[in-house]
């Protein structure tokens, strides 16, 4: 089981520019690249949290989650 401290350390090791930092860039290309970094950071954060949460589920709940529809509206 991943501890809260372990999860916090993983999240702290990830770096992301702020929205303000991104929008102070000089060109659209730089802004988009910066926003892409922010997206990748958020995706990594979600993966760390999901991985920690899934480890706490029993096998029945893991199977239900795995077999459930992957739909986001």
Buried (B, 14 or more C-beta within 10 A) or exposed (E): EBEEEEBEEBEEEEEBBEEEEBEEBEEEEEBEEBBEBBEEBEEBBEEBBEEBEEEEEEEEEEEEEEEEEEEEE
